[in-house]
Amino acid sequence: MKAITLLSLVLTSALSLASLRADEAASFQVKVPEMTCSNCAWSVTEELKKVEHVTEVFVDPKTKVAIFSFDTAEAANEKAVLAAVKQAGYQGSGYAKLKTTFAEAKAALSKS
């Protein structure tokens, strides 16, 4: 009986820790109005991947939006993101924190 209780406690702790880590990640978007094709999106993607603490990137040329995730909300860096978009040859605007997860935002953009 003690083993089951201990196992239950360990599993509960592990699940709590995993959900805390998931909550720490923060997703953002930036608009890239000049983006017109998949090559544009690729360039923006590659530059955003170079930004420190960025863990995921999805760029949609149809909606002209780039979404990306930082490993923590504190690591979010608007200046670095806009500089990366500029390095790709575009002007970014409308930098904003998303109210959804990266996966949810990506799924919504993929449907458009």
FENZILIN-V49648 format. One record per residue. N is the residue number from 1. RES is the residue in three letters. SS is DSSP state (2 for helix, 1 for strand, 0 for the rest). NEAR is the number of other C-alpha atoms within 8 Angstrom. Layout:
{{N	RES	SS	NEAR} {N	RES	SS	NEAR}}
This chain:
{{1	MET	0	4} {2	LYS	2	5} {3	ALA	2	6} {4	ILE	2	7} {5	THR	2	8} {6	LEU	2	8} {7	LEU	2	8} {8	SER	2	8} {9	LEU	2	8} {10	VAL	2	8} {11	LEU	2	8} {12	THR	2	8} {13	SER	2	8} {14	ALA	2	8} {15	LEU	2	8} {16	SER	2	8} {17	LEU	2	8} {18	ALA	2	8} {19	SER	2	8} {20	LEU	2	8} {21	ARG	2	8} {22	ALA	2	7} {23	ASP	2	7} {24	GLU	2	9} {25	ALA	0	11} {26	ALA	1	15} {27	SER	1	14} {28	PHE	1	11} {29	GLN	1	13} {30	VAL	1	12} {31	LYS	1	11} {32	VAL	0	13} {33	PRO	0	8} {34	GLU	0	7} {35	MET	0	10} {36	THR	0	8} {37	CYS	0	8} {38	SER	2	8} {39	ASN	2	6} {40	CYS	2	10} {41	ALA	2	12} {42	TRP	2	9} {43	SER	2	9} {44	VAL	2	13} {45	THR	2	12} {46	GLU	2	8} {47	GLU	2	12} {48	LEU	2	13} {49	LYS	2	11} {50	LYS	0	8} {51	VAL	0	10} {52	GLU	0	5} {53	HIS	0	9} {54	VAL	1	13} {55	THR	1	9} {56	GLU	1	9} {57	VAL	1	12} {58	PHE	1	9} {59	VAL	1	12} {60	ASP	1	12} {61	PRO	0	12} {62	LYS	0	8} {63	THR	0	7} {64	LYS	0	13} {65	VAL	1	13} {66	ALA	1	14} {67	ILE	1	14} {68	PHE	1	14} {69	SER	1	13} {70	PHE	1	14} {71	ASP	0	11} {72	THR	0	10} {73	ALA	2	9} {74	GLU	2	4} {75	ALA	2	8} {76	ALA	0	9} {77	ASN	0	6} {78	GLU	2	7} {79	LYS	2	6} {80	ALA	2	8} {81	VAL	2	10} {82	LEU	2	11} {83	ALA	2	8} {84	ALA	2	13} {85	VAL	2	15} {86	LYS	2	10} {87	GLN	2	8} {88	ALA	0	9} {89	GLY	0	6} {90	TYR	0	10} {91	GLN	0	10} {92	GLY	0	12} {93	SER	1	8} {94	GLY	1	7} {95	TYR	1	10} {96	ALA	1	7} {97	LYS	1	8} {98	LEU	0	10} {99	LYS	0	5} {100	THR	0	7} {101	THR	0	9} {102	PHE	2	12} {103	ALA	2	6} {104	GLU	2	8} {105	ALA	2	11} {106	LYS	2	10} {107	ALA	2	8} {108	ALA	2	8} {109	LEU	2	9} {110	SER	2	7} {111	LYS	2	5} {112	SER	0	6}}
